[in-house]
């Protein structure tokens, strides 16, 4: 559940603004409409996972993530560049 990560990063609020929250996930035959499975996604998911299940349009998600990155002094966004090396430090 990506909302657990959003919570950890402190960016839940802007993600709630762009997400849609289905009441159910439905697996159905695209031609006949026969419903094979219906999974409740509301309060049941929040109770179990402690976070909601949301769906995003990719562009809205990426724009929101860029906006949040731009707010952080710990993140430097560089376009048209290749990552050649990553250095991990013990304190993150």
Secondary structure, DSSP 8 states (H G I E B T S, - for coil): -HHHHHHHHT-HHHHHHH-B--SEEEEE-TTT--EEEEEE-SHHHHHHHSS---B--HHHHHHHHHHHHHH-TT----SS---------TT-
